[in-house]
């Protein structure tokens, strides 16, 4: 039995991309008649494509620009209360293993401020730490993602924060970028949802 379960979230623990779902929900069902989020999303996608074409890393999250902390939290609560558990596939195999482990860690590229309440209120998983991408603000607006938790960042986290405790670990992941942290676990499964 694993003492510690380390898992990815999107397409491993659930069959969706939570950040994308949050954004789509708030575009399709806006909290007001404000159309700025639609333009911010369009602007974000265009600028990201240009940066990708010229080979520059793009950490900006311009589709969040219309939000300040209170409007983001309001939109997040609206989204969470509208999620229908029967419309998403939750990987019960991993959830059941969580119940038998001493500690669980979810490593996700999904923003922490979206992933943590989802894990707590929708998945209702106890004794679980969520480590996700952090946002930075400028003039009270969310515009930048810092320390994106994917690929090498997940591997570095497991190396620096987990291995020193010598716990029996079991890892779950779905993508090639998860391979690094999975191979550091005592046992792992590649999951395809």
C-alpha positions, 0 to 999 in steps of 0.5 A: 500500500502506498503511503503517499499518492501523487497524481495529475488532475486534468485527464488523470483524476478527471476527464477534462481540463478544469481551467478551460471549463471554467473559462468556457462557462464564464464566456457562455454564462457571464455574470453580467452583460460585460463582453470584455471577457470575450475580447480578453480571451480572443486577444489572449489566443491571438497574442499567444499564437504570435508568441508561439510562432516566434518561439517566445514563452508566453506566461500571460493569462490575458483572458483573466484580465477583466477579473479582480479578486472579488469578481474572480471568486464570484465567477469561481463559486458560480462555476463550482455550483453549476458543475454536475458530477454526472457530466464529468468522469471522476477516476474512482480507482484513484479516489479509492486509493486516496482513502487508503493512503496517509497523504495525497498530493495533486500536482496540476498545471491548472491554476491553484485557485481553480484546482483547490476548491474543485478538489475540496468541494467537487471531488470531496477528497480529504487529506490532499494537498493541491499544488498548482500554477500560481497567478500573479496580479498587476494593479489588482488584475490577474495577468500572469502565471508564475511557476507553471506546475507541469513537466520539469516543475512537477519532477523538481517538486517531487525531487526537492519536497517528497523524496527526502521523506522516504515514503512509499509513493504511487504516481498517476499521470496521463501525459509525456510531461508527467513521466519525469515525476512518475518515474521518481515514484516507487510505482506508477500508472499512466492513465488515459481517460 
